[in-house]
């Protein structure tokens, strides 16, 4: 979005997707490793909670987002940081999204919803890291820095400074 100068969404941008902070994901892995170290599955250890074997499938999420809203959060923040001249979000077709990045239409234009019910109930895992929305401001700054963009870049790119 920073390179293009505007936000992107696939079609109306109303698709849902789960999200999880990498720290929360690593904490779930830790809980699974601790459980494995405790030993056995229900078939090997009578009375053990159903954590492994056929029951050993886990989702990890701390919430969900709507892709079009995430696009708007990003461009709004980039506009606040004076990295983009506008906070406009443009709709892309499936084909245009796939031109942006391989399988872009599937990543940003499809629904993927799940709940980490087993992780929460069986492993007592709880997400604690900042939400996706809270991570937008530092992520925009980081990506702008990688691209060599500084606050005020929007004016420079537009030839106004």
Secondary structure, DSSP 8 states (H G I E B T S, - for coil): -TTTTSEEEETT---EEEE--HHHHHHHHHHHHHHHHH---TTTSTT--S-SGGG------SEEEEHHHHHHHHHHHHHHTTSSS---EEEE-HHHHHHHSTTHHHHHHS-B----HHHHHHS-----S--HHHHHHHHHHHHHHHTT--TTHHHHHTT--
